[in-house]
Amino acid sequence: MYIQITEAGWLHLQNTVGEEYIQHCIKTPSYEKIIEEATWYRLQCWQVFDLFPPKFGGKSLFETNVMFEEPELKD
């Protein structure tokens, strides 16, 4: 799935997994897609929910619009 990470999300990642993980596992050319000047990051669904746990009563750490590629969707 593709997500857009909020500023709070980047800060959360800095504090939990660190800059090296971000640079090698998220901000890589093969995982970035730019659409209409917005950067989307391709992550596995389990990875998104592992990296960005829900904050009950708080704002999401990633934008709530997500995107899937058609070949990845199966019957």
N, C-alpha and C positions, 0 to 999 in steps of 0.2 A: 504494500500500500504506500501511497505517497502522502506526506503530511507537510505542513508549513509549521515550523517551530517558532514559538513566540519568544520575545526577549526574556521573559520569565523562564521559559523552557531552556534557553541557552544557559542561563545562570544556574538553573537546577543541574544541567549536565556538567557544567564546570565543577560544581560542588560534589557531584556524585561519581562521575566516571572520569573526569579530567580531560585536559586539552588533547593529549595524545590519542585517546579513544575517539574523540570528536573528529580529529583530523584524519584518522585512519579508517574509521568505521561509519562515519556519517557524511562529512564534507569531502567526499571523493567524487571525481568526475563521473564515475559509473553509477553513483547513487543520487546525483543531482539532476534535476530537470527544471529548466527555466521556461515558464509560460507567462506571457504578458508581463514581463519584468518581475515576476514573483518566483522565488526559488522554492521548489518542492524537493523533499528528501525521501528516497525510497528505502523503506524499512519493512521488515517482516511484522505482521500484526502483533505477534507475541512480544517482539522487541519493543514496539511502541508502548504497550501497556506495562512492560517491565521497566523501561526507562522513565516513563512518565506516569507514575501512579496517580489515580484520581485524587483530587483535593476536594473533599466534600465541603460544599459551601464556598469554595474558592474558584478562581478562574483556571481554566484548562491551560496546560503548559504547551499545547499545540492547538492550531486553529481547528475548529470542529468540522470543517469541510475536508474530506479526505478523497483520494482519487485511486482507482484501481485500473490497471490495464486490461483490456478485453481478453487477451489470451490467458490471463491468469484466472479469469472467472470460468468455472466449470459447472456443468449441470449437476 
